[in-house]
Amino acid sequence: MGIGLCFRDSSGRFAIASTVSNPCRASVPEAEALTLLESLQTAHAEGFQRVIFYRDSRTLVSAINSLTAYGLN
C-alpha cells in the first residue's frame, strides 16, 4: 500500500509533500483511514495549527462525522 500526502498553505501554494510505503494489505476504507492518520501525524510533526482535510471516501467521512455527533472527536 502506498500513501501520498500534499499540504498547501492558506493561499493554496505548495507547502510540503510526502509518500509512505507500507507492506501491509488493506481494504479501501482501511487504507483511507491510514492515510488520514498519516496526514494527522505529519501535520502535527510540522506544527500546523489549522488543517482542512479533503477526502473522497464517503465511508470514512461518515464514520468521522458519527464520532463528532457523539462528542468523540
PyMOL Python script that loads the backbone (N, CA, C, O; Angstrom):
from pymol import cmd

cmd.read_pdbstr("""\
ATOM      1  N   MET A   1       0.842  -1.158   0.000  1.00  0.00           N
ATOM      2  CA  MET A   1       0.000   0.000   0.000  1.00  0.00           C
ATOM      3  C   MET A   1       0.895   1.230   0.000  1.00  0.00           C
ATOM      4  O   MET A   1       1.911   1.262   0.694  1.00  0.00           O
ATOM      5  N   GLY A   2       0.528   2.223  -0.760  1.00  0.00           N
ATOM      6  CA  GLY A   2       1.268   3.472  -0.798  1.00  0.00           C
ATOM      7  C   GLY A   2       0.370   4.639  -0.439  1.00  0.00           C
ATOM      8  O   GLY A   2      -0.815   4.652  -0.775  1.00  0.00           O
ATOM      9  N   ILE A   3       0.942   5.618   0.247  1.00  0.00           N
ATOM     10  CA  ILE A   3       0.208   6.804   0.672  1.00  0.00           C
ATOM     11  C   ILE A   3       0.925   8.026   0.122  1.00  0.00           C
ATOM     12  O   ILE A   3       2.151   8.118   0.183  1.00  0.00           O
ATOM     13  N   GLY A   4       0.164   8.950  -0.406  1.00  0.00           N
ATOM     14  CA  GLY A   4       0.718  10.215  -0.872  1.00  0.00           C
ATOM     15  C   GLY A   4       0.013  11.373  -0.201  1.00  0.00           C
ATOM     16  O   GLY A   4      -1.216  11.401  -0.136  1.00  0.00           O
ATOM     17  N   LEU A   5       0.781  12.335   0.302  1.00  0.00           N
ATOM     18  CA  LEU A   5       0.218  13.487   1.002  1.00  0.00           C
ATOM     19  C   LEU A   5       0.741  14.768   0.373  1.00  0.00           C
ATOM     20  O   LEU A   5       1.897  14.838  -0.046  1.00  0.00           O
ATOM     21  N   CYS A   6      -0.109  15.772   0.308  1.00  0.00           N
ATOM     22  CA  CYS A   6       0.298  17.092  -0.174  1.00  0.00           C
ATOM     23  C   CYS A   6      -0.353  18.142   0.719  1.00  0.00           C
ATOM     24  O   CYS A   6      -1.571  18.144   0.898  1.00  0.00           O
ATOM     25  N   PHE A   7       0.449  19.021   1.269  1.00  0.00           N
ATOM     26  CA  PHE A   7      -0.048  20.097   2.112  1.00  0.00           C
ATOM     27  C   PHE A   7       0.157  21.414   1.383  1.00  0.00           C
ATOM     28  O   PHE A   7       1.191  21.646   0.756  1.00  0.00           O
ATOM     29  N   ARG A   8      -0.852  22.271   1.480  1.00  0.00           N
ATOM     30  CA  ARG A   8      -0.788  23.607   0.887  1.00  0.00           C
ATOM     31  C   ARG A   8      -1.058  24.636   1.970  1.00  0.00           C
ATOM     32  O   ARG A   8      -1.691  24.334   2.982  1.00  0.00           O
ATOM     33  N   ASP A   9      -0.573  25.854   1.753  1.00  0.00           N
ATOM     34  CA  ASP A   9      -0.830  26.909   2.733  1.00  0.00           C
ATOM     35  C   ASP A   9      -2.212  27.523   2.492  1.00  0.00           C
ATOM     36  O   ASP A   9      -2.949  27.068   1.617  1.00  0.00           O
ATOM     37  N   SER A  10      -2.558  28.540   3.256  1.00  0.00           N
ATOM     38  CA  SER A  10      -3.893  29.135   3.168  1.00  0.00           C
ATOM     39  C   SER A  10      -4.162  29.816   1.830  1.00  0.00           C
ATOM     40  O   SER A  10      -5.313  30.099   1.499  1.00  0.00           O
ATOM     41  N   SER A  11      -3.113  30.079   1.066  1.00  0.00           N
ATOM     42  CA  SER A  11      -3.266  30.665  -0.275  1.00  0.00           C
ATOM     43  C   SER A  11      -3.299  29.603  -1.364  1.00  0.00           C
ATOM     44  O   SER A  11      -3.427  29.924  -2.546  1.00  0.00           O
ATOM     45  N   GLY A  12      -3.183  28.346  -0.970  1.00  0.00           N
ATOM     46  CA  GLY A  12      -3.196  27.263  -1.943  1.00  0.00           C
ATOM     47  C   GLY A  12      -1.831  26.926  -2.518  1.00  0.00           C
ATOM     48  O   GLY A  12      -1.729  26.085  -3.412  1.00  0.00           O
ATOM     49  N   ARG A  13      -0.791  27.561  -2.024  1.00  0.00           N
ATOM     50  CA  ARG A  13       0.566  27.286  -2.503  1.00  0.00           C
ATOM     51  C   ARG A  13       1.115  26.031  -1.836  1.00  0.00           C
ATOM     52  O   ARG A  13       0.833  25.754  -0.670  1.00  0.00           O
ATOM     53  N   PHE A  14       1.891  25.293  -2.585  1.00  0.00           N
ATOM     54  CA  PHE A  14       2.514  24.068  -2.092  1.00  0.00           C
ATOM     55  C   PHE A  14       3.338  24.348  -0.850  1.00  0.00           C
ATOM     56  O   PHE A  14       4.100  25.315  -0.810  1.00  0.00           O
ATOM     57  N   ALA A  15       3.188  23.496   0.178  1.00  0.00           N
ATOM     58  CA  ALA A  15       3.986  23.617   1.400  1.00  0.00           C
ATOM     59  C   ALA A  15       4.928  22.419   1.527  1.00  0.00           C
ATOM     60  O   ALA A  15       6.147  22.585   1.477  1.00  0.00           O
ATOM     61  N   ILE A  16       4.375  21.214   1.691  1.00  0.00           N
ATOM     62  CA  ILE A  16       5.193  20.002   1.777  1.00  0.00           C
ATOM     63  C   ILE A  16       4.421  18.836   1.174  1.00  0.00           C
ATOM     64  O   ILE A  16       3.203  18.892   1.006  1.00  0.00           O
ATOM     65  N   ALA A  17       5.153  17.790   0.857  1.00  0.00           N
ATOM     66  CA  ALA A  17       4.533  16.553   0.369  1.00  0.00           C
ATOM     67  C   ALA A  17       5.360  15.386   0.902  1.00  0.00           C
ATOM     68  O   ALA A  17       6.536  15.531   1.236  1.00  0.00           O
ATOM     69  N   SER A  18       4.714  14.237   0.970  1.00  0.00           N
ATOM     70  CA  SER A  18       5.448  13.039   1.373  1.00  0.00           C
ATOM     71  C   SER A  18       4.748  11.812   0.813  1.00  0.00           C
ATOM     72  O   SER A  18       3.565  11.842   0.477  1.00  0.00           O
ATOM     73  N   THR A  19       5.504  10.748   0.724  1.00  0.00           N
ATOM     74  CA  THR A  19       4.956   9.452   0.339  1.00  0.00           C
ATOM     75  C   THR A  19       5.401   8.435   1.373  1.00  0.00           C
ATOM     76  O   THR A  19       6.483   8.538   1.949  1.00  0.00           O
ATOM     77  N   VAL A  20       4.550   7.460   1.592  1.00  0.00           N
ATOM     78  CA  VAL A  20       4.841   6.416   2.570  1.00  0.00           C
ATOM     79  C   VAL A  20       4.492   5.079   1.949  1.00  0.00           C
ATOM     80  O   VAL A  20       3.405   4.913   1.396  1.00  0.00           O
ATOM     81  N   SER A  21       5.399   4.133   2.037  1.00  0.00           N
ATOM     82  CA  SER A  21       5.153   2.765   1.589  1.00  0.00           C
ATOM     83  C   SER A  21       4.910   1.900   2.807  1.00  0.00           C
ATOM     84  O   SER A  21       5.634   1.984   3.799  1.00  0.00           O
ATOM     85  N   ASN A  22       3.887   1.071   2.722  1.00  0.00           N
ATOM     86  CA  ASN A  22       3.573   0.176   3.823  1.00  0.00           C
ATOM     87  C   ASN A  22       3.343  -1.209   3.228  1.00  0.00           C
ATOM     88  O   ASN A  22       2.519  -1.355   2.326  1.00  0.00           O
ATOM     89  N   PRO A  23       4.044  -2.217   3.707  1.00  0.00           N
ATOM     90  CA  PRO A  23       3.946  -3.550   3.100  1.00  0.00           C
ATOM     91  C   PRO A  23       2.652  -4.298   3.434  1.00  0.00           C
ATOM     92  O   PRO A  23       2.478  -5.443   3.016  1.00  0.00           O
ATOM     93  N   CYS A  24       1.743  -3.663   4.182  1.00  0.00           N
ATOM     94  CA  CYS A  24       0.521  -4.363   4.579  1.00  0.00           C
ATOM     95  C   CYS A  24      -0.517  -4.362   3.454  1.00  0.00           C
ATOM     96  O   CYS A  24      -0.467  -3.548   2.531  1.00  0.00           O
ATOM     97  N   ARG A  25      -1.449  -5.292   3.563  1.00  0.00           N
ATOM     98  CA  ARG A  25      -2.619  -5.292   2.691  1.00  0.00           C
ATOM     99  C   ARG A  25      -3.734  -4.628   3.466  1.00  0.00           C
ATOM    100  O   ARG A  25      -3.904  -4.884   4.658  1.00  0.00           O
ATOM    101  N   ALA A  26      -4.494  -3.778   2.801  1.00  0.00           N
ATOM    102  CA  ALA A  26      -5.590  -3.083   3.480  1.00  0.00           C
ATOM    103  C   ALA A  26      -6.761  -2.938   2.522  1.00  0.00           C
ATOM    104  O   ALA A  26      -6.585  -2.798   1.312  1.00  0.00           O
ATOM    105  N   SER A  27      -7.954  -2.973   3.091  1.00  0.00           N
ATOM    106  CA  SER A  27      -9.144  -2.682   2.301  1.00  0.00           C
ATOM    107  C   SER A  27      -9.125  -1.195   1.968  1.00  0.00           C
ATOM    108  O   SER A  27      -8.330  -0.445   2.534  1.00  0.00           O
ATOM    109  N   VAL A  28      -9.979  -0.769   1.069  1.00  0.00           N
ATOM    110  CA  VAL A  28     -10.027   0.648   0.712  1.00  0.00           C
ATOM    111  C   VAL A  28     -10.353   1.513   1.939  1.00  0.00           C
ATOM    112  O   VAL A  28      -9.652   2.498   2.172  1.00  0.00           O
ATOM    113  N   PRO A  29     -11.385   1.188   2.733  1.00  0.00           N
ATOM    114  CA  PRO A  29     -11.642   2.025   3.916  1.00  0.00           C
ATOM    115  C   PRO A  29     -10.474   2.043   4.903  1.00  0.00           C
ATOM    116  O   PRO A  29     -10.183   3.081   5.496  1.00  0.00           O
ATOM    117  N   GLU A  30      -9.804   0.904   5.084  1.00  0.00           N
ATOM    118  CA  GLU A  30      -8.641   0.865   5.968  1.00  0.00           C
ATOM    119  C   GLU A  30      -7.518   1.741   5.426  1.00  0.00           C
ATOM    120  O   GLU A  30      -6.880   2.470   6.185  1.00  0.00           O
ATOM    121  N   ALA A  31      -7.272   1.675   4.129  1.00  0.00           N
ATOM    122  CA  ALA A  31      -6.219   2.491   3.515  1.00  0.00           C
ATOM    123  C   ALA A  31      -6.546   3.977   3.649  1.00  0.00           C
ATOM    124  O   ALA A  31      -5.660   4.787   3.922  1.00  0.00           O
ATOM    125  N   GLU A  32      -7.814   4.334   3.458  1.00  0.00           N
ATOM    126  CA  GLU A  32      -8.224   5.732   3.632  1.00  0.00           C
ATOM    127  C   GLU A  32      -7.999   6.188   5.075  1.00  0.00           C
ATOM    128  O   GLU A  32      -7.512   7.294   5.309  1.00  0.00           O
ATOM    129  N   ALA A  33      -8.350   5.339   6.039  1.00  0.00           N
ATOM    130  CA  ALA A  33      -8.154   5.687   7.449  1.00  0.00           C
ATOM    131  C   ALA A  33      -6.667   5.819   7.781  1.00  0.00           C
ATOM    132  O   ALA A  33      -6.271   6.732   8.505  1.00  0.00           O
ATOM    133  N   LEU A  34      -5.850   4.917   7.257  1.00  0.00           N
ATOM    134  CA  LEU A  34      -4.403   5.001   7.492  1.00  0.00           C
ATOM    135  C   LEU A  34      -3.820   6.263   6.867  1.00  0.00           C
ATOM    136  O   LEU A  34      -2.909   6.872   7.428  1.00  0.00           O
ATOM    137  N   THR A  35      -4.338   6.655   5.716  1.00  0.00           N
ATOM    138  CA  THR A  35      -3.876   7.887   5.065  1.00  0.00           C
ATOM    139  C   THR A  35      -4.226   9.094   5.921  1.00  0.00           C
ATOM    140  O   THR A  35      -3.407   9.998   6.085  1.00  0.00           O
ATOM    141  N   LEU A  36      -5.434   9.116   6.465  1.00  0.00           N
ATOM    142  CA  LEU A  36      -5.819  10.222   7.343  1.00  0.00           C
ATOM    143  C   LEU A  36      -4.938  10.253   8.588  1.00  0.00           C
ATOM    144  O   LEU A  36      -4.510  11.324   9.016  1.00  0.00           O
ATOM    145  N   LEU A  37      -4.666   9.094   9.168  1.00  0.00           N
ATOM    146  CA  LEU A  37      -3.784   9.032  10.341  1.00  0.00           C
ATOM    147  C   LEU A  37      -2.400   9.584  10.004  1.00  0.00           C
ATOM    148  O   LEU A  37      -1.845  10.378  10.763  1.00  0.00           O
ATOM    149  N   GLU A  38      -1.854   9.174   8.891  1.00  0.00           N
ATOM    150  CA  GLU A  38      -0.536   9.671   8.464  1.00  0.00           C
ATOM    151  C   GLU A  38      -0.581  11.187   8.254  1.00  0.00           C
ATOM    152  O   GLU A  38       0.369  11.891   8.596  1.00  0.00           O
ATOM    153  N   SER A  39      -1.676  11.684   7.697  1.00  0.00           N
ATOM    154  CA  SER A  39      -1.838  13.130   7.489  1.00  0.00           C
ATOM    155  C   SER A  39      -1.861  13.874   8.817  1.00  0.00           C
ATOM    156  O   SER A  39      -1.221  14.915   8.963  1.00  0.00           O
ATOM    157  N   LEU A  40      -2.597  13.338   9.781  1.00  0.00           N
ATOM    158  CA  LEU A  40      -2.661  13.965  11.106  1.00  0.00           C
ATOM    159  C   LEU A  40      -1.292  13.978  11.768  1.00  0.00           C
ATOM    160  O   LEU A  40      -0.898  14.981  12.362  1.00  0.00           O
ATOM    161  N   GLN A  41      -0.565  12.868  11.669  1.00  0.00           N
ATOM    162  CA  GLN A  41       0.764  12.787  12.273  1.00  0.00           C
ATOM    163  C   GLN A  41       1.740  13.761  11.615  1.00  0.00           C
ATOM    164  O   GLN A  41       2.545  14.398  12.294  1.00  0.00           O
ATOM    165  N   THR A  42       1.662  13.870  10.297  1.00  0.00           N
ATOM    166  CA  THR A  42       2.541  14.795   9.574  1.00  0.00           C
ATOM    167  C   THR A  42       2.207  16.238   9.920  1.00  0.00           C
ATOM    168  O   THR A  42       3.108  17.041  10.162  1.00  0.00           O
ATOM    169  N   ALA A  43       0.919  16.575   9.947  1.00  0.00           N
ATOM    170  CA  ALA A  43       0.504  17.941  10.290  1.00  0.00           C
ATOM    171  C   ALA A  43       0.990  18.310  11.696  1.00  0.00           C
ATOM    172  O   ALA A  43       1.468  19.421  11.925  1.00  0.00           O
ATOM    173  N   HIS A  44       0.862  17.376  12.620  1.00  0.00           N
ATOM    174  CA  HIS A  44       1.320  17.618  13.993  1.00  0.00           C
ATOM    175  C   HIS A  44       2.840  17.795  14.042  1.00  0.00           C
ATOM    176  O   HIS A  44       3.342  18.712  14.691  1.00  0.00           O
ATOM    177  N   ALA A  45       3.562  16.919  13.356  1.00  0.00           N
ATOM    178  CA  ALA A  45       5.029  16.990  13.349  1.00  0.00           C
ATOM    179  C   ALA A  45       5.528  18.291  12.727  1.00  0.00           C
ATOM    180  O   ALA A  45       6.566  18.814  13.131  1.00  0.00           O
ATOM    181  N   GLU A  46       4.794  18.816  11.746  1.00  0.00           N
ATOM    182  CA  GLU A  46       5.193  20.065  11.086  1.00  0.00           C
ATOM    183  C   GLU A  46       4.738  21.302  11.861  1.00  0.00           C
ATOM    184  O   GLU A  46       5.093  22.428  11.514  1.00  0.00           O
ATOM    185  N   GLY A  47       3.951  21.079  12.908  1.00  0.00           N
ATOM    186  CA  GLY A  47       3.499  22.201  13.730  1.00  0.00           C
ATOM    187  C   GLY A  47       2.341  22.977  13.128  1.00  0.00           C
ATOM    188  O   GLY A  47       2.107  24.126  13.504  1.00  0.00           O
ATOM    189  N   PHE A  48       1.620  22.375  12.208  1.00  0.00           N
ATOM    190  CA  PHE A  48       0.480  23.061  11.615  1.00  0.00           C
ATOM    191  C   PHE A  48      -0.619  23.211  12.665  1.00  0.00           C
ATOM    192  O   PHE A  48      -0.949  22.253  13.364  1.00  0.00           O
ATOM    193  N   GLN A  49      -1.174  24.395  12.774  1.00  0.00           N
ATOM    194  CA  GLN A  49      -2.191  24.683  13.789  1.00  0.00           C
ATOM    195  C   GLN A  49      -3.611  24.447  13.288  1.00  0.00           C
ATOM    196  O   GLN A  49      -4.459  23.959  14.035  1.00  0.00           O
ATOM    197  N   ARG A  50      -3.871  24.782  12.053  1.00  0.00           N
ATOM    198  CA  ARG A  50      -5.209  24.637  11.478  1.00  0.00           C
ATOM    199  C   ARG A  50      -5.083  23.913  10.148  1.00  0.00           C
ATOM    200  O   ARG A  50      -4.339  24.339   9.265  1.00  0.00           O
ATOM    201  N   VAL A  51      -5.813  22.821  10.013  1.00  0.00           N
ATOM    202  CA  VAL A  51      -5.695  21.990   8.814  1.00  0.00           C
ATOM    203  C   VAL A  51      -7.090  21.622   8.327  1.00  0.00           C
ATOM    204  O   VAL A  51      -7.961  21.274   9.124  1.00  0.00           O
ATOM    205  N   ILE A  52      -7.295  21.699   7.029  1.00  0.00           N
ATOM    206  CA  ILE A  52      -8.529  21.233   6.402  1.00  0.00           C
ATOM    207  C   ILE A  52      -8.160  20.000   5.587  1.00  0.00           C
ATOM    208  O   ILE A  52      -7.244  20.042   4.766  1.00  0.00           O
ATOM    209  N   PHE A  53      -8.867  18.918   5.815  1.00  0.00           N
ATOM    210  CA  PHE A  53      -8.603  17.672   5.093  1.00  0.00           C
ATOM    211  C   PHE A  53      -9.643  17.492   4.003  1.00  0.00           C
ATOM    212  O   PHE A  53     -10.839  17.672   4.236  1.00  0.00           O
ATOM    213  N   TYR A  54      -9.186  17.137   2.819  1.00  0.00           N
ATOM    214  CA  TYR A  54     -10.082  16.825   1.712  1.00  0.00           C
ATOM    215  C   TYR A  54     -10.064  15.323   1.502  1.00  0.00           C
ATOM    216  O   TYR A  54      -9.014  14.738   1.237  1.00  0.00           O
ATOM    217  N   ARG A  55     -11.221  14.702   1.621  1.00  0.00           N
ATOM    218  CA  ARG A  55     -11.343  13.255   1.473  1.00  0.00           C
ATOM    219  C   ARG A  55     -12.458  12.966   0.490  1.00  0.00           C
ATOM    220  O   ARG A  55     -13.424  13.723   0.396  1.00  0.00           O
ATOM    221  N   ASP A  56     -12.326  11.889  -0.231  1.00  0.00           N
ATOM    222  CA  ASP A  56     -13.406  11.482  -1.125  1.00  0.00           C
ATOM    223  C   ASP A  56     -13.993  10.127  -0.733  1.00  0.00           C
ATOM    224  O   ASP A  56     -14.742   9.526  -1.504  1.00  0.00           O
ATOM    225  N   SER A  57     -13.660   9.657   0.441  1.00  0.00           N
ATOM    226  CA  SER A  57     -14.172   8.382   0.930  1.00  0.00           C
ATOM    227  C   SER A  57     -15.421   8.631   1.774  1.00  0.00           C
ATOM    228  O   SER A  57     -15.324   9.063   2.922  1.00  0.00           O
ATOM    229  N   ARG A  58     -16.576   8.362   1.209  1.00  0.00           N
ATOM    230  CA  ARG A  58     -17.827   8.584   1.928  1.00  0.00           C
ATOM    231  C   ARG A  58     -17.873   7.772   3.223  1.00  0.00           C
ATOM    232  O   ARG A  58     -18.379   8.250   4.239  1.00  0.00           O
ATOM    233  N   THR A  59     -17.348   6.548   3.190  1.00  0.00           N
ATOM    234  CA  THR A  59     -17.349   5.694   4.380  1.00  0.00           C
ATOM    235  C   THR A  59     -16.553   6.335   5.511  1.00  0.00           C
ATOM    236  O   THR A  59     -17.026   6.395   6.646  1.00  0.00           O
ATOM    237  N   LEU A  60     -15.358   6.810   5.211  1.00  0.00           N
ATOM    238  CA  LEU A  60     -14.503   7.429   6.232  1.00  0.00           C
ATOM    239  C   LEU A  60     -15.120   8.724   6.748  1.00  0.00           C
ATOM    240  O   LEU A  60     -15.147   8.955   7.957  1.00  0.00           O
ATOM    241  N   VAL A  61     -15.608   9.560   5.861  1.00  0.00           N
ATOM    242  CA  VAL A  61     -16.210  10.831   6.267  1.00  0.00           C
ATOM    243  C   VAL A  61     -17.431  10.581   7.143  1.00  0.00           C
ATOM    244  O   VAL A  61     -17.618  11.267   8.148  1.00  0.00           O
ATOM    245  N   SER A  62     -18.259   9.615   6.781  1.00  0.00           N
ATOM    246  CA  SER A  62     -19.444   9.284   7.593  1.00  0.00           C
ATOM    247  C   SER A  62     -19.046   8.795   8.979  1.00  0.00           C
ATOM    248  O   SER A  62     -19.668   9.171   9.973  1.00  0.00           O
ATOM    249  N   ALA A  63     -18.023   7.967   9.052  1.00  0.00           N
ATOM    250  CA  ALA A  63     -17.553   7.453  10.340  1.00  0.00           C
ATOM    251  C   ALA A  63     -17.044   8.589  11.219  1.00  0.00           C
ATOM    252  O   ALA A  63     -17.351   8.628  12.410  1.00  0.00           O
ATOM    253  N   ILE A  64     -16.283   9.501  10.662  1.00  0.00           N
ATOM    254  CA  ILE A  64     -15.758  10.636  11.429  1.00  0.00           C
ATOM    255  C   ILE A  64     -16.897  11.535  11.889  1.00  0.00           C
ATOM    256  O   ILE A  64     -16.917  11.985  13.034  1.00  0.00           O
ATOM    257  N   ASN A  65     -17.840  11.794  10.998  1.00  0.00           N
ATOM    258  CA  ASN A  65     -18.985  12.635  11.375  1.00  0.00           C
ATOM    259  C   ASN A  65     -19.813  11.973  12.471  1.00  0.00           C
ATOM    260  O   ASN A  65     -20.349  12.668  13.335  1.00  0.00           O
ATOM    261  N   SER A  66     -19.927  10.667  12.457  1.00  0.00           N
ATOM    262  CA  SER A  66     -20.663   9.949  13.508  1.00  0.00           C
ATOM    263  C   SER A  66     -19.957  10.125  14.852  1.00  0.00           C
ATOM    264  O   SER A  66     -20.610  10.350  15.871  1.00  0.00           O
ATOM    265  N   LEU A  67     -18.645  10.024  14.858  1.00  0.00           N
ATOM    266  CA  LEU A  67     -17.889  10.222  16.101  1.00  0.00           C
ATOM    267  C   LEU A  67     -18.088  11.634  16.619  1.00  0.00           C
ATOM    268  O   LEU A  67     -18.267  11.844  17.819  1.00  0.00           O
ATOM    269  N   THR A  68     -18.058  12.601  15.715  1.00  0.00           N
ATOM    270  CA  THR A  68     -18.227  14.008  16.101  1.00  0.00           C
ATOM    271  C   THR A  68     -19.606  14.231  16.689  1.00  0.00           C
ATOM    272  O   THR A  68     -19.751  14.969  17.664  1.00  0.00           O
ATOM    273  N   ALA A  69     -20.628  13.600  16.108  1.00  0.00           N
ATOM    274  CA  ALA A  69     -22.004  13.764  16.585  1.00  0.00           C
ATOM    275  C   ALA A  69     -22.148  13.256  18.018  1.00  0.00           C
ATOM    276  O   ALA A  69     -22.984  13.759  18.769  1.00  0.00           O
ATOM    277  N   TYR A  70     -21.346  12.268  18.404  1.00  0.00           N
ATOM    278  CA  TYR A  70     -21.398  11.719  19.752  1.00  0.00           C
ATOM    279  C   TYR A  70     -20.365  12.337  20.690  1.00  0.00           C
ATOM    280  O   TYR A  70     -20.182  11.868  21.813  1.00  0.00           O
ATOM    281  N   GLY A  71     -19.692  13.387  20.230  1.00  0.00           N
ATOM    282  CA  GLY A  71     -18.707  14.052  21.084  1.00  0.00           C
ATOM    283  C   GLY A  71     -17.433  13.272  21.284  1.00  0.00           C
ATOM    284  O   GLY A  71     -16.729  13.478  22.272  1.00  0.00           O
ATOM    285  N   LEU A  72     -17.120  12.367  20.353  1.00  0.00           N
ATOM    286  CA  LEU A  72     -15.919  11.532  20.488  1.00  0.00           C
ATOM    287  C   LEU A  72     -14.770  12.026  19.635  1.00  0.00           C
ATOM    288  O   LEU A  72     -13.850  11.263  19.337  1.00  0.00           O
ATOM    289  N   ASN A  73     -14.802  13.271  19.241  1.00  0.00           N
ATOM    290  CA  ASN A  73     -13.737  13.788  18.380  1.00  0.00           C
ATOM    291  C   ASN A  73     -12.569  14.273  19.171  1.00  0.00           C
ATOM    292  O   ASN A  73     -11.585  14.740  18.596  1.00  0.00           O
TER     293      ASN A  73
END
""", "prot")
cmd.dss("prot")
cmd.show_as("cartoon", "prot")
cmd.util.cbc("prot")
cmd.orient("prot")
